[in-house]
Amino acid sequence: IRGGKVVSVDEAKSLLDKKSAAFFDTRNAPNFGKGHVPGAAIVSYKEKSDFSPTFDGSQDAFELAKLPAEKGAQVVFYSDGPKGWKSYKAATLAINAGYKNVLWMREGFAGWTARNLPVAQ
């Protein structure tokens, strides 16, 4: 992801343990309610744009205002899993908005639960 970094689930868990990053779940509210990374905030990404690295973010809805005001804050985005586009798009829009430490947990919540890591409800 240009301007950001892909992190593994293990790297993300380490960041969570150290409390050194804010986590953002880009799934919808019902899926978030079924379980999410402990401490993650929901910032649903509503997409209408193409599933493409060159997507048109103006077609989508994402509340950048819910992200930290400090653009240097370390932020981690995730969605369902590696085939989901929501977290990629959210990370890209955050980078385009000037965030400097954007991390994308590409394996998503599916990767998190596959490792039997803690889940909040």
N, C-alpha and C positions, 0 to 999 in steps of 0.2 A: 504494500500500500504506500503510494508516494507521499512522503512527508510524515509518515507514521511508522509504526513497527508492528509486525505480527508477533504475538506472544503465545507460547504454549499454555495449556491449562496449568501445568506445574509452575511455570513462571508466574502466572496470574495468582495462583494460590500463595506463592511466596510473597507477592505484593500485598495480598489481602492480610496475611499473617503479620506483616510489618506495618500495616495500615499506611502504606506509602502511595496508594492510588485510590481514586474514587471509581466505583464500578457502576456502569449504566447498562440496564437491560432494555433492549430495543423492541422486545416482543410486546404483544398486546396484553391488556390487563388480565384477561382470564388465564393466559399462560403464565404470566408473572405470579398470579395468585396460586397456581398449582405448585410453585416452587421456584426459587431463584438463589443466586449467589448471596450468602449472608452479607447484609449491609448495602446491597445494590439498590440503586434508585431506578424506578421505572421511568423511561423517557421513550414512549412508544414511537416507532417510525412507521408512518403511514405512506406506503409507496404506491405510486401510479406509473413511475418511470420504468424504462426498460431494465431488465436484468443484465447490465453491461457495465464494465468499468468506466465507460464514457456516458453514464446516465445523466439525465437532466434533472438535477435536484429541485428546480423550480416547480416541477410537477408533483413533488412530494410534500409531506407535512412532517416537520421535526422541530421540537421546541428547544432551540439552542439556548434560550434563556434559562433553562433548567440546569445547564452545566455550570461549573464553578465560574465566578467572575474573573478569577485569576487565570489568565491564558497560559501561564506556565505550569499549572497544576497537571499532575499525571492522571490521565483518565483512561479507563479500560471500557471498551464497548464489546458487547456480545449479544447474540440472538440464539436461535435454536441450535444451529450447528453449521458445519462447513458449506452446506448448500444454500443457506439463507443469505440474502443480500442486505437485510435491514441493518445489521451492525456494520457491514462494510460501508454502506452509504452514509450512516450516521458518523462514522469515523472520518470519512472523506469530507463531509460538510463541516465537521469540527476543525479539521485541518485548514479548510478553505476559510473558516472564520477566524483563523489566527492562533488556534491552540497549538502549542509547541511540543507537548509530550503525550501524543495520542497513541494508544496501544489497542490493537484489535485481537481479541481472543477468538480466532477463526473457528476453533473447534466448538465454540459455543457451549450452551448449557448441556447439550448432549454429551460433549466431551467431559464436562465437569462431573455429571452424574455417572458416566461410565467408569470414572476413577473412584466412585463412592465417596466423594468429598462432601462436606457439610452442605445442607440445603436449608434455606429459611422458607417459611410459608407465610 
